[in-house]
Amino acid sequence: MLSLRSGNTVTDEVLLRSLSVLSPTGLRLYSIASQDKVEEIFAKDNTEQIRIVERLFNSSLVVLVTAQKPNCLKMLHFKKKQDICNCFYPSEILCVRMNRQRLIVCLAESIHIHDIRDMKILHSIENIAPNEQGLCALSLNSHLAFPVCQNSGELRIFNASKLRTGMTIRAHDTPLSALAFSPSGALLATASERGTVIRVFCVKNGQRVQEFRRGVSCVRIASLVFSASGDFLCASSNTETVHVFKIDARAVESVELKAIADVAAKSENSANESGAATTAEEANKTAAPVASWGGMFSKAVSSLLLPTQVSEVLAQDRSFATVQLAQGGLRHICALTRVQKELRLLIACEDGFLYVHEFLADRGGACKLLSVHDLRGALEDVIELQLSESVLRSQIKSASPASMTSMTQPSLTLLKSCAASVLIENPDPTQDNSYASILKGDQADAMSDSAKFRKLCDAIDTPTKLYDERQFPPVAIAAKD
């Protein structure tokens, strides 16, 4: 399992990235400071059979899910070697997504939304269509996208910040296989199980902004990710070609202006209309997506002379840049970021190698290979962490709220939401027989929650480097006589 992601917020230039590598031998975290230097910052053997790992950007917060306890989410502060808490869910955890405000846990038929600062459950989306792949996407501004149909590529957008259900978009005719938000959260890219066409939608009104043709053969999309600036979209699959598509800024602006006009029109007619919501599919019928001038011309001609299927193919934009890999059939995770102020295309492969390619934003084309890093062996100066084992409670499905509240451990907190129970287990506190501890008495539970809150905040807010000028800008101080 590979996870390649940005370590900075959208407002910053991404100059540092983090890489998570999960292999049969263990888990390793790397930081990529330059194209010639990859530093291993964390390692853990795979005795627990870790199958899901997520790191919150470049912070110290890491969450794990093991094969031995597939319904348990372990949260830890890896730099301080501290367990923060364990969260137990009614069924197997399929996917975990995080940003600075929310933590999303996706199960087969439900999605749970937590406040990442204290892990309190804010909302549960129940009775969704079976999502066996755990497919979902979370933006930096807490928009959540997930499929709502098994037989088609229909998805729903949910505002995880305000806890409001948004619109439904019919993105493809076949089931979805990949979702990705742009850094600003304004755009959503989608791919279906066919993998031949990639579409980009406006999150505000669900209108299609752009459509890209990846190829004619059906493939499984392994990675779909925007660049930090939102100008490019990278797509990789199980083939030997990685595609980079260019987002048309004029198309985005046109759709956003239309969204603003639609909102203004609805507000003017709200007194006379029933307020029925317009679906994204109707919006797509009333306004065709805008691409480039060449695309507009081809669509105008093809609509008059060619059948609908042919005209749609001609209107699709081709890849702006490509990378030809040495071997196909392997899973690749890609990212387009700045490394030492130079735009680079990073490709992590399941064979254990990281490939760094040159990317020319002005003209695109074939991307030149600059360096290759072997991530299969252990490096020096690594933080080793052994997680403390917690005794697994009885099955949550069979446990009743009464039996849960009868537990004597002060470190357990039960949160009930709709039909699903989520059990949050704080680390066992160390025994304190001091006079002050005896006086506090029943406040132990509150103190446990407070300690969990402090650990979470510390893990989330810890910078990657203490004197990183991107996080701590230099301040000029005038010396006094």
Secondary structure, DSSP 8 states (H G I E B T S, - for coil): -EEEEE-S-TTS----EEEEEEETTEEEEEEEEETTEEEEEEEEE-TT-EEEEEE-TTSSEEEEEESSSTTEEEEEETTTTEEEEEEE-SS---EEEE-SSEEEEE-SSEEEEEETTT--EEEEEES----TT---EE-TT-EEEEE--SSSEEEEEEETTTTEEEEEEEEESS-EEEEEE-TTSSEEEEEESS-SEEEEEETTT--EEEEEE--SS---EEEEEE-TTSSEEEEEESSSEEEEEE--HHHHHHHHHHHHHHHHHHHHHTTTS------HHHHHHHS-----HHHHHHHHHHHHHS-HHHHHHHHSB--SEEEE-S--SS-EEEEEEEETTEEEEEEEETTSEEEEEE--TTT-EE--EEEEEE-SS--SS--B---------S-TTT--HHHHHT---TTEEEEEETTEEEEEE--------SHHHHHHGGGHHHHHHHHHHHHHHHHHH--SSTT-TTTS---------
